[in-house]
Amino acid sequence: MSEDDKGALEPVSYTPIGSEVEILLDAREMCEHLSPKGHHSRQPTRREVKQMFGLCASRLLDPYAGDVYWIFDNGRLQPCVTYHALAVRADLHEDFQGIRSGLITTLKDSNTGLLDYTEGSIYIEEHYRIVGAWANGYRKSWKKPRKISMRLASRIQDTMFWKKDPGGMIIKCCEAALYRAMFPSVCGGCYIRSEMFTSKPNAPIGVSKKKSELINV
């Protein structure tokens, strides 16, 4: 076992953002609550536990209430935050003044390269194609909004949700990036599942053969 894997994670008490109830973040209890279940699942490694534990404690996330969970990503467990958790952090901030967002589209039969910025996720599929999304964030102390734009091609995934509603999904990704840019102290490092690329989103992962990689908290 390496030096990085030694020592226990001490429980931490804090009140999650959006809640009035203090929780005790205990590594072992957190793992039992969040660890994927099933025949092909495995327990998280200590490195993965430390990553999740650190994110929850530093961003005041509540893993027991569903603010954050693990997903398999190329053989590793990665922490994934819900969109709701990000939106709550922005909404409760005293300097928050709202956001606006929408689609970036272009005419299908046009070679002019002109882009249309529309608010919301509705567009006429017969005439337009989605190029990306935009989002503007407003804080009371800012003279100008924070602006984010994102290409559809940089985020689209081969999943049912992206095939069914690519407009809504790319806007959600753009808004998540905007929240992180607006409130890095409470949203920094928090990524939603739609932003994370998984080669095989539902692929099972085998039990590690190296005992030293398994948790010991």
C-alpha positions as CSV (number, residue, x, y, z in Angstrom):
1,M,0.0,0.0,0.0
2,S,1.4,3.4,-1.0
3,E,1.8,6.4,1.3
4,D,-1.2,7.9,-0.4
5,D,-3.4,5.0,0.8
6,K,-2.4,5.1,4.5
7,G,-4.4,6.5,7.3
8,A,-8.1,6.8,8.0
9,L,-10.4,9.5,6.8
10,E,-11.8,11.3,9.9
11,P,-15.5,11.9,10.0
12,V,-16.5,15.6,9.2
13,S,-19.6,17.4,10.4
14,Y,-21.2,20.2,8.4
15,T,-24.5,21.5,7.2
16,P,-25.0,20.9,3.4
17,I,-26.0,23.9,1.3
18,G,-29.8,23.8,0.9
19,S,-30.4,22.0,4.2
20,E,-30.8,23.1,7.8
21,V,-29.8,19.7,9.2
22,E,-26.1,19.0,10.0
23,I,-24.7,15.7,8.8
24,L,-21.8,13.6,9.8
25,L,-19.8,12.6,6.7
26,D,-18.3,9.2,7.5
27,A,-16.3,7.5,4.8
28,R,-17.5,4.0,5.5
29,E,-21.1,5.0,5.8
30,M,-20.8,7.1,2.6
31,C,-19.4,4.1,0.7
32,E,-22.2,1.8,1.9
33,H,-24.7,4.3,0.7
34,L,-23.2,5.3,-2.6
35,S,-21.4,2.1,-3.8
36,P,-22.9,0.6,-6.9
37,K,-24.8,-2.7,-6.2
38,G,-24.9,-5.8,-8.4
39,H,-23.0,-8.9,-9.4
40,H,-20.4,-7.0,-11.5
41,S,-19.9,-4.1,-9.1
42,R,-16.9,-3.5,-6.9
43,Q,-16.1,-1.5,-3.9
44,P,-14.4,1.9,-4.5
45,T,-10.6,2.1,-4.0
46,R,-9.3,4.4,-1.3
47,R,-8.2,7.0,-3.9
48,E,-11.8,7.1,-5.2
49,V,-13.2,7.4,-1.7
50,K,-10.8,10.3,-0.9
51,Q,-11.9,12.1,-4.1
52,M,-15.6,11.7,-3.2
53,F,-15.1,12.5,0.5
54,G,-13.1,15.7,-0.4
55,L,-15.6,16.9,-2.9
56,C,-18.6,16.5,-0.5
57,A,-16.8,18.1,2.4
58,S,-15.3,21.1,0.4
59,R,-18.5,21.9,-1.5
60,L,-20.9,21.0,1.3
61,L,-22.7,18.3,-0.7
62,D,-25.0,15.8,0.9
63,P,-24.4,12.3,-0.5
64,Y,-27.2,10.8,1.6
65,A,-29.8,13.2,0.0
66,G,-28.7,12.5,-3.5
67,D,-26.6,15.6,-4.3
68,V,-23.8,13.4,-5.6
69,Y,-23.2,9.9,-6.7
70,W,-20.6,7.7,-8.4
71,I,-20.6,6.7,-12.1
72,F,-18.2,4.3,-13.9
73,D,-15.9,6.1,-16.3
74,N,-13.3,4.0,-18.1
75,G,-12.7,1.6,-15.2
76,R,-12.9,4.2,-12.4
77,L,-15.6,5.5,-10.2
78,Q,-16.0,9.3,-10.6
79,P,-18.1,11.6,-8.5
80,C,-21.0,13.1,-10.4
81,V,-23.1,16.0,-9.0
82,T,-26.8,16.5,-9.8
83,Y,-27.9,19.5,-11.8
84,H,-30.3,20.3,-9.0
85,A,-27.4,20.6,-6.5
86,L,-25.7,23.2,-8.7
87,A,-28.9,25.2,-9.2
88,V,-29.6,25.3,-5.5
89,R,-26.1,26.6,-4.8
90,A,-26.6,29.5,-7.2
91,D,-30.2,30.2,-6.1
92,L,-29.2,30.5,-2.4
93,H,-26.2,32.8,-3.0
94,E,-27.0,36.3,-1.9
95,D,-25.4,37.8,-5.0
96,F,-27.3,35.7,-7.5
97,Q,-29.6,37.6,-9.9
98,G,-30.6,34.9,-12.3
99,I,-29.5,33.3,-15.6
100,R,-30.8,33.2,-19.2
101,S,-30.0,30.4,-21.6
102,G,-30.9,29.0,-25.0
103,L,-29.9,27.4,-28.3
104,I,-27.5,28.4,-31.0
105,T,-28.9,27.3,-34.3
106,T,-28.3,27.8,-38.0
107,L,-30.5,27.2,-41.1
108,K,-30.0,23.7,-42.6
109,D,-30.0,24.9,-46.2
110,S,-27.9,28.0,-45.7
111,N,-24.2,28.4,-46.4
112,T,-23.9,31.9,-44.9
113,G,-22.7,30.6,-41.5
114,L,-25.1,32.9,-39.7
115,L,-26.1,31.8,-36.2
116,D,-29.3,32.4,-34.4
117,Y,-29.4,32.8,-30.6
118,T,-32.8,31.8,-29.3
119,E,-33.9,31.6,-25.7
120,G,-35.1,28.2,-24.5
121,S,-34.8,24.8,-26.1
122,I,-37.5,25.0,-28.8
123,Y,-36.6,25.2,-32.5
124,I,-38.1,24.1,-35.8
125,E,-36.2,20.9,-36.7
126,E,-37.3,20.9,-40.3
127,H,-35.5,24.2,-40.9
128,Y,-32.8,24.5,-38.3
129,R,-30.0,22.4,-36.8
130,I,-28.4,22.9,-33.4
131,V,-24.9,24.2,-33.3
132,G,-24.7,24.6,-29.5
133,A,-26.0,26.5,-26.5
134,W,-25.4,29.8,-24.7
135,A,-26.0,30.9,-21.1
136,N,-25.6,34.3,-19.4
137,G,-25.3,34.6,-15.6
138,Y,-26.1,37.7,-13.6
139,R,-24.8,38.7,-10.2
140,K,-25.8,41.9,-8.3
141,S,-22.3,43.0,-7.9
142,W,-21.3,42.5,-11.5
143,K,-21.8,45.3,-14.1
144,K,-21.8,42.7,-17.0
145,P,-23.1,39.1,-17.1
146,R,-20.9,36.1,-17.3
147,K,-21.3,34.5,-20.7
148,I,-20.8,30.9,-21.7
149,S,-21.3,29.2,-25.0
150,M,-20.8,25.6,-25.9
151,R,-20.7,23.5,-29.1
152,L,-23.0,20.6,-29.4
153,A,-20.3,18.5,-31.0
154,S,-18.1,18.9,-27.9
155,R,-20.6,17.3,-25.6
156,I,-23.1,15.1,-27.4
157,Q,-23.2,11.4,-26.4
158,D,-24.7,8.2,-27.7
159,T,-27.4,7.9,-25.1
160,M,-31.2,8.0,-25.2
161,F,-31.4,11.4,-23.5
162,W,-29.1,13.1,-26.0
163,K,-30.9,11.4,-29.0
164,K,-34.4,12.4,-27.6
165,D,-33.6,16.0,-26.5
166,P,-30.2,17.3,-27.7
167,G,-31.3,20.9,-27.3
168,G,-32.3,20.5,-23.6
169,M,-29.2,18.4,-22.8
170,I,-26.7,20.9,-24.3
171,I,-28.4,23.8,-22.5
172,K,-28.1,21.9,-19.2
173,C,-24.4,21.3,-19.8
174,C,-23.9,25.0,-20.6
175,E,-25.8,26.1,-17.5
176,A,-23.7,23.8,-15.3
177,A,-20.6,25.3,-16.7
178,L,-22.0,28.8,-16.1
179,Y,-22.8,27.9,-12.4
180,R,-19.2,26.8,-11.9
181,A,-17.9,30.0,-13.5
182,M,-20.2,32.2,-11.4
183,F,-19.7,30.5,-8.0
184,P,-16.4,28.6,-8.0
185,S,-16.3,28.4,-4.2
186,V,-19.4,26.3,-4.0
187,C,-19.7,24.8,-7.5
188,G,-16.1,24.4,-8.6
189,G,-15.2,20.8,-9.5
190,C,-18.8,19.8,-9.7
191,Y,-19.8,18.1,-13.0
192,I,-23.1,16.7,-14.0
193,R,-23.4,13.4,-15.8
194,S,-24.3,15.0,-19.1
195,E,-20.9,16.6,-19.2
196,M,-18.9,13.5,-18.4
197,F,-17.8,11.2,-21.2
198,T,-18.2,7.5,-20.4
199,S,-17.1,5.1,-23.2
200,K,-19.7,2.6,-22.0
201,P,-22.1,4.4,-19.5
202,N,-23.6,1.2,-18.2
203,A,-20.6,-1.1,-18.5
204,P,-20.0,-3.2,-15.4
205,I,-16.6,-3.2,-13.8
206,G,-14.9,-6.2,-12.3
207,V,-13.7,-6.6,-8.7
208,S,-10.1,-5.4,-8.3
209,K,-7.6,-8.2,-7.8
210,K,-5.3,-6.0,-5.8
211,K,-6.4,-6.1,-2.2
212,S,-4.3,-3.0,-1.5
213,E,-6.5,-1.0,-3.8
214,L,-9.7,-1.6,-1.8
215,I,-10.9,0.8,0.8
216,N,-9.8,0.5,4.4
217,V,-11.5,3.3,6.3
